[in-house]
Amino acid sequence: MLGLLGELAALKVPTPPVAPYWLALVACLLYAGALWRLDVYTPPEVRHWERLARLRGLEGSRGLGDRVGGRLPALRRLREELDIRLLLVIAGSSQTTESWLVGTAAYTLGAAAVLAGLDGIGLLISGQLPVPLWLILVAIAIVAAARYASLRRRAFNRQTRVGDQLADALLGLAILVPGIPAEDALAVLARCQRNPQLAGVLDETQMHKLLGEDARLRSTRQRYLMVGRALRIPLFQELSLIMRGIDTEGLSPREEYPALSRISAENRLAQNRLRAARAKTGAAAAIALLLVPLLIMVGGGIAFAFLGAVNG
Amino acid sequence: MSLSPVITFSLYLAFLALAAALAVSVGGGDILRRPGWVSARLRPLGERERDLAASLGWRFRSWLLVRAAAVLIGFVGALLTGIPLLVGAAPLAMLFIVPYLMSGRAAARRLRRERTLVDWVRTMVSRMRRNQGIDVILRDGGVNPPYGLEWTLAPLADTSLLLDEALVRMAERARIPEAEMLCLALLASRTRRQEDLVLLLEKVVLPVMEAKLTEQVDALEAMTQKRSQAVAMSLIMLGMFLALIRVDAIRHGFASFGGQVLLTVTAIAFALVLVLVSSLYRVGTFTRWDLEAYQRELRGLGSV
């Protein structure tokens, strides 16, 4: 048996040549890259618009990330999710990306300092580390993740709240606009909301901070369009379009604003119902979780009774 | 040269603390919040309590008394069990349990009021269609209010108040966004063409209120179902706890340090699940309006 194995080992099995496969792979990648470069994957309409924009000098220079994101929506979404600058803008924070990162460093280092302090105390008392070092690294990661999640939640909440407040203000806009300009009416309504999130967005100083100094040169319509884009609130863009329709196409504000108000309210209600339907499944699982504290308490009680019996 | 581990750790600690402090100062002192932060967080809580009291049809002072009495009962009950942890935990639990238990009743009552309000608006529109003046209809609503809206509509019957002031008072009493939305519409358009007001109420206000009502019914149904499950589970837990502490060994075990930790873990796990269930059923609300400020703004514009 051993002899047979020795002979098999001595045999030289010819290895298949791998070079052609690598070459084929490289060729495929080059081919795909060339197609991508030639805009084969871009829809013709988009290509035409881009060409027109190039001809008119309207196209800004896009970075590699933007170009890749334009072709891979999943990557673009991921970039947007991790774009701290964008999240800070949406959250209405006055911080810069750098100061937010430094703040995050402060929190993580603070957490590490607390745990290291515990380790120091443990070492003094028992000569052992109560908190393992890897746990400090995990804590750092958790604190950083929690800070990011907090920023994301703030951004999402503000986005939702401003959108909702704008939708609710449309009703008032429908009443006030025939008498006063839409911009002033919206400012009045925003000032009368108990939570002044929309008023904060419409404030001149805040708007200039958000849109840059050339916001002063833009019309109200354009500014609303830009705010909608910056904060990712489509209702601002829809409002801007309606304002344009009223100004240039003679649409009636008495009909357009109430219609937009009703549609936005119905959309919101539909979203709420969808959320409630989704929550039903989650709630069933959450109710089952109520068994956990019950089991902890009963199990603990039985353990105490058992220990009492054992100890006499 | 080797340093002692204690000194090494102290150095690490000092380094980390220094780095954190430096990061805070460079990062704009984000950790040290503004002084108004606490009050800004507490104000919505106070408003929520006022809303809950209004939904129950109680005065805010009565609601506070009930809350205080519940805390006191929790404290006295915990003293009787002789378990130290419960002396702190039971009043705290009562602080949260009472609004949790009452919120179902409050939601049902509020839904009834909202439904009555929608019916009232529908009647108002139909009377306006028959060429009755809006002022007369509103005053009449205050004098002959529909069942359930007596307290809310009472200011409309007070002839010493101007009608727009009465509308502001009505919204303050109602403490529901739908009523505020209605008053918002009425305040500005009451003095304009009645046909426009009818159209606005018919095309925007009523459809939105009706859709919101349907959503509230769905949410209330789901919430009631889950709440009853949670209450049943809480009662089972309470029953089990009372049965367990009748055994001396278990009662002594719960009174020990380990037992206190166990009870704390149980309470935290239970509270977390309840919070999870409640957060799953949060219904989206409409914007709340400061109608007094709105009235001032309208006066400034010369609209009222």
Contacts between the chains, C-beta under 8 A, distances in Angstrom:
chain1	res1	chain2	res2	distance
A	95	B	27	7.7
A	95	B	28	6.4
A	95	B	30	7.1
A	99	B	26	7.3
A	99	B	27	4.7
A	99	B	28	5.1
A	99	B	30	7.5
A	100	B	27	7.4
A	100	B	30	7.9
A	102	B	23	5.0
A	102	B	26	5.0
A	102	B	27	3.8
A	103	B	23	6.8
A	103	B	24	7.2
A	103	B	27	3.8
A	103	B	28	7.3
A	103	B	30	4.2
A	103	B	31	7.5
A	105	B	19	7.6
A	105	B	20	7.9
A	105	B	23	4.6
A	105	B	27	7.8
A	106	B	19	8.0
A	106	B	20	4.9
A	106	B	21	7.7
A	106	B	22	8.0
A	106	B	23	3.4
A	106	B	24	4.6
A	106	B	27	5.9
A	106	B	30	7.4
A	106	B	31	6.6
A	107	B	20	7.8
A	107	B	31	7.5
A	109	B	16	5.2
A	109	B	17	8.0
A	109	B	19	4.8
A	109	B	20	4.1
A	109	B	23	6.3
A	110	B	16	7.7
A	110	B	17	7.7
A	110	B	20	4.2
A	110	B	31	7.9
A	112	B	16	5.3
A	113	B	13	5.8
A	113	B	16	3.6
A	113	B	17	4.8
A	113	B	20	5.9
A	116	B	9	6.5
A	116	B	12	5.2
A	116	B	13	5.2
A	116	B	16	5.9
A	117	B	13	5.3
A	119	B	9	6.2
A	120	B	6	6.8
A	120	B	9	3.7
A	120	B	10	6.3
A	120	B	12	7.8
A	120	B	13	5.8
A	123	B	5	5.5
A	123	B	6	6.2
A	123	B	9	5.9
A	124	B	6	5.8
A	164	B	284	7.5
A	164	B	286	7.6
A	164	B	287	6.4
A	165	B	287	5.0
A	168	B	181	7.2
A	168	B	286	5.7
A	168	B	287	3.9
A	169	B	287	7.5
A	171	B	181	6.5
A	171	B	184	6.9
A	171	B	185	6.5
A	171	B	200	7.9
A	171	B	204	5.8
A	171	B	205	7.3
A	171	B	208	7.9
A	172	B	184	5.8
A	172	B	185	7.8
A	172	B	188	7.1
A	174	B	200	6.5
A	174	B	204	6.8
A	175	B	184	7.9
A	175	B	185	6.2
A	175	B	188	4.4
A	175	B	189	4.9
A	175	B	192	7.9
A	175	B	200	6.6
A	176	B	188	6.0
A	176	B	303	7.4
A	179	B	301	7.3
A	179	B	303	6.3
A	180	B	301	6.2
A	188	B	294	7.8
A	188	B	297	4.8
A	188	B	301	7.3
A	189	B	294	7.8
A	191	B	293	6.7
A	191	B	297	6.7
A	192	B	289	5.7
A	192	B	290	5.3
A	192	B	291	7.4
A	192	B	293	4.7
A	192	B	294	4.1
A	192	B	297	6.2
A	193	B	287	5.4
A	193	B	288	7.1
A	193	B	289	6.2
A	193	B	290	7.1
A	194	B	47	8.0
A	194	B	287	7.6
A	194	B	288	4.2
A	194	B	289	6.6
A	194	B	290	5.4
A	195	B	287	7.4
A	195	B	288	7.0
A	254	B	196	6.7
A	254	B	199	7.8
A	258	B	199	7.6
A	258	B	200	6.2
A	258	B	203	5.6
A	258	B	204	4.6
A	259	B	203	7.9
A	261	B	204	5.5
A	261	B	208	7.9
A	262	B	203	6.6
A	262	B	204	5.0
A	262	B	207	5.9
A	262	B	208	6.5
A	265	B	204	7.9
A	265	B	207	8.0
A	265	B	208	4.4
A	265	B	211	7.1
A	266	B	207	7.5
A	266	B	208	7.5
A	266	B	211	6.1
A	268	B	284	6.4
A	269	B	208	7.9
A	269	B	211	4.7
A	269	B	212	6.4
A	269	B	215	5.4
A	269	B	284	7.8
A	271	B	284	7.6
A	272	B	215	5.7
A	272	B	283	6.4
A	272	B	284	4.3
A	273	B	215	5.8
A	273	B	218	6.6
A	275	B	284	7.8
A	276	B	215	7.5
A	276	B	218	6.1
A	276	B	219	5.8
A	276	B	222	6.5
A	276	B	281	7.0
A	276	B	283	7.2
A	279	B	222	7.6
A	279	B	280	4.0
A	279	B	281	6.0
A	280	B	222	6.0
A	282	B	280	5.2
A	283	B	222	7.3
A	283	B	226	5.1
A	283	B	277	5.7
A	283	B	280	4.8
A	283	B	281	6.9
A	286	B	273	6.0
A	286	B	276	4.7
A	286	B	277	4.8
A	286	B	280	6.6
A	287	B	226	6.3
A	287	B	229	5.0
A	287	B	230	6.9
A	287	B	233	7.4
A	287	B	273	7.9
A	287	B	277	6.6
A	289	B	273	4.8
A	289	B	276	7.3
A	290	B	229	7.8
A	290	B	230	6.7
A	290	B	233	4.4
A	290	B	270	7.1
A	290	B	273	5.1
A	291	B	233	7.9
A	292	B	269	5.6
A	292	B	273	7.3
A	293	B	237	6.9
A	293	B	266	4.6
A	293	B	267	7.6
A	293	B	269	4.1
A	293	B	270	4.1
A	293	B	273	7.1
A	294	B	233	7.2
A	294	B	236	6.9
A	294	B	237	5.5
A	294	B	240	6.8
A	296	B	262	6.8
A	296	B	265	6.1
A	296	B	266	4.9
A	296	B	269	6.5
A	297	B	237	6.8
A	297	B	240	6.7
A	297	B	241	6.5
A	297	B	244	7.5
A	297	B	262	7.3
A	297	B	263	7.3
A	297	B	266	4.5
A	298	B	240	5.9
A	298	B	244	7.2
A	300	B	253	7.5
A	300	B	254	7.9
A	300	B	259	7.1
A	300	B	262	4.1
A	300	B	263	8.0
A	300	B	266	7.5
A	301	B	244	4.1
A	301	B	247	7.7
A	301	B	250	4.6
A	301	B	253	7.1
A	301	B	254	7.3
A	303	B	253	7.6
A	304	B	249	6.0
A	304	B	250	5.0
A	304	B	252	7.4
A	304	B	253	2.5
A	304	B	254	6.9
A	304	B	256	8.0
A	304	B	259	6.4
A	305	B	247	5.9
A	305	B	249	4.8
A	305	B	250	5.1
A	305	B	253	7.2
A	307	B	249	7.6
A	307	B	253	7.0
A	308	B	248	7.6
A	308	B	249	2.8
A	308	B	250	7.5
A	308	B	252	7.0
A	308	B	253	6.6
A	309	B	249	6.8
